Amino acid sequence: MDQEAIQSFRLKLDQHYRWPSLYMFKFIVPKNRAEEVVQLFPLHTGTKKESSQGRYISITIQMMMPSSEAVIEVYRKAATIEGLIAL
């Protein structure tokens, strides 16, 4: 994400949420990369759903986030996982 996109996302988050707030992260990732996503949230459990052909897994995790910057930081870390799609 470039700085302009990050700033736009931060603005939207701050308009929509009152921090701290419950935030839902949803990712689609190749099956062999699912554990990397789970490791981003060591104290939380989410739901996993395998794709119909079994090559991908969607992972949904809800957690209390203190600020828009904290949400963006999670997305920055997740962006390093090869093949990840953030929804």
Backbone hydrogen bonds in HBPLUS format (Angstrom, degrees):
<---DONOR---> <-ACCEPTOR-->    atom                        ^
c    i                          cat <-CA-CA->   ^        H-A-AA   ^      H-
h    n   atom  resd res      DA  || num        DHA   H-A  angle D-A-AA Bond
n    s   type  num  typ     dist DA aas  dist angle  dist       angle   num
A0006-ILE N   A0002-ASP O   3.00 MM   4  6.28 158.6  2.05 156.4 163.2     1
A0007-GLN N   A0003-GLN O   2.91 MM   4  6.08 161.6  1.95 147.9 152.7     2
A0008-SER N   A0004-GLU O   2.98 MM   4  6.17 157.2  2.03 145.9 152.2     3
A0009-PHE N   A0005-ALA O   2.94 MM   4  6.11 160.1  1.98 147.4 152.8     4
A0010-ARG N   A0006-ILE O   2.83 MM   4  6.04 161.4  1.87 152.9 158.3     5
A0011-LEU N   A0007-GLN O   2.99 MM   4  6.17 158.7  2.04 146.3 151.6     6
A0012-LYS N   A0008-SER O   3.03 MM   4  6.32 159.3  2.08 148.4 153.7     7
A0013-LEU N   A0009-PHE O   2.87 MM   4  6.13 161.1  1.90 154.2 159.7     8
A0014-ASP N   A0010-ARG O   2.91 MM   4  6.12 164.2  1.94 152.3 156.5     9
A0015-GLN N   A0011-LEU O   2.96 MM   4  6.16 137.2  2.15 142.2 153.8    10
A0016-HIS N   A0012-LYS O   3.01 MM   4  6.14 146.4  2.12 145.9 154.3    11
A0017-TYR N   A0013-LEU O   2.85 MM   4  5.82 157.1  1.91 158.5 163.4    12
A0021-SER N   A0065-MET O   2.96 MM  44  5.50 153.7  2.03 152.4 158.0    13
A0065-MET N   A0021-SER O   2.80 MM  44  5.50 174.1  1.80 152.3 152.1    14
A0023-TYR N   A0063-MET O   2.89 MM  40  5.55 167.7  1.90 143.6 146.5    15
A0063-MET N   A0023-TYR O   2.96 MM  40  5.55 159.2  2.00 152.8 157.5    16
A0025-PHE N   A0061-ILE O   2.79 MM  36  5.23 174.6  1.79 158.4 157.5    17
A0061-ILE N   A0025-PHE O   2.88 MM  36  5.23 159.8  1.92 149.0 155.7    18
A0087-LEU N   A0026-LYS O   2.88 MM  61  5.44 177.5  1.88 158.3 157.4    19
A0027-PHE N   A0059-ILE O   2.89 MM  32  5.26 160.0  1.93 149.7 156.3    20
A0059-ILE N   A0027-PHE O   2.77 MM  32  5.26 159.7  1.81 153.4 160.2    21
A0028-ILE N   A0085-ILE O   2.81 MM  57  5.07 157.4  1.86 148.9 156.4    22
A0085-ILE N   A0028-ILE O   2.77 MM  57  5.07 154.5  1.84 157.2 163.4    23
A0029-VAL N   A0057-ILE O   2.99 MM  28  5.56 159.4  2.04 148.8 154.7    24
A0057-ILE N   A0029-VAL O   2.90 MM  28  5.56 156.1  1.95 157.7 165.2    25
A0033-ARG N   A0030-PRO O   2.79 MM   3  5.42 163.8  1.81 126.6 131.9    26
A0031-LYS N   A0055-ARG O   2.80 MM  24  5.50 166.6  1.82 142.0 139.6    27
A0034-ALA N   A0031-LYS O   3.36 MM   3  5.45 170.8  2.37 108.7 111.2    28
A0036-GLU N   A0033-ARG O   3.10 MM   3  5.51 133.3  2.33 108.4 120.2    29
A0037-VAL N   A0034-ALA O   3.07 MM   3  5.34 125.5  2.38 103.0 116.2    30
A0038-VAL N   A0034-ALA O   3.10 MM   4  6.45 164.6  2.12 155.2 159.1    31
A0039-GLN N   A0035-GLU O   2.98 MM   4  6.14 149.9  2.07 144.9 152.3    32
A0040-LEU N   A0037-VAL O   2.95 MM   3  5.37 150.9  2.03 111.1 120.2    33
A0041-PHE N   A0038-VAL O   3.01 MM   3  5.57 157.8  2.06 115.3 122.2    34
A0044-HIS N   A0041-PHE O   3.13 MM   3  5.44 169.4  2.14 119.2 121.9    35
A0047-THR N   A0060-THR O   2.87 MM  13  5.27 152.0  1.95 149.5 155.4    36
A0060-THR N   A0047-THR O   2.94 MM  13  5.27 160.4  1.98 150.7 157.1    37
A0049-LYS N   A0058-SER O   2.91 MM   9  5.20 146.6  2.03 144.4 152.6    38
A0058-SER N   A0049-LYS O   2.80 MM   9  5.20 167.0  1.82 148.4 150.8    39
A0051-SER N   A0056-TYR O   2.84 MM   5  5.28 160.3  1.87 151.1 148.1    40
A0054-GLY N   A0051-SER O   2.97 MM   3  4.92 148.3  2.07 100.9 111.1    41
A0071-VAL N   A0067-SER O   3.29 MM   4  6.67 152.2  2.37 143.3 150.2    42
A0072-ILE N   A0068-SER O   2.95 MM   4  6.25 164.0  1.98 154.5 158.5    43
A0073-GLU N   A0069-GLU O   2.95 MM   4  6.13 150.5  2.04 143.1 151.2    44
A0074-VAL N   A0070-ALA O   3.21 MM   4  6.52 149.6  2.31 142.3 148.7    45
A0074-VAL N   A0071-VAL O   3.13 MM   3  5.31 121.2  2.50  98.9 112.7    46
A0075-TYR N   A0071-VAL O   3.17 MM   4  6.59 159.1  2.22 150.6 156.0    47
A0076-ARG N   A0072-ILE O   2.88 MM   4  6.19 148.6  1.98 149.1 158.6    48
A0077-LYS N   A0073-GLU O   3.05 MM   4  6.32 159.2  2.10 148.7 153.0    49
A0078-ALA N   A0074-VAL O   2.88 MM   4  6.11 159.9  1.92 151.6 158.0    50
A0079-ALA N   A0075-TYR O   2.93 MM   4  6.00 142.6  2.07 141.8 150.7    51
A0080-THR N   A0077-LYS O   3.21 MM   3  5.77 161.2  2.25 111.9 117.5    52
A0081-ILE N   A0078-ALA O   2.98 MM   3  5.63 168.3  1.99 122.8 126.5    53
A0084-LEU N   A0081-ILE O   3.27 MM   3  5.76 163.6  2.30 135.0 134.5    54
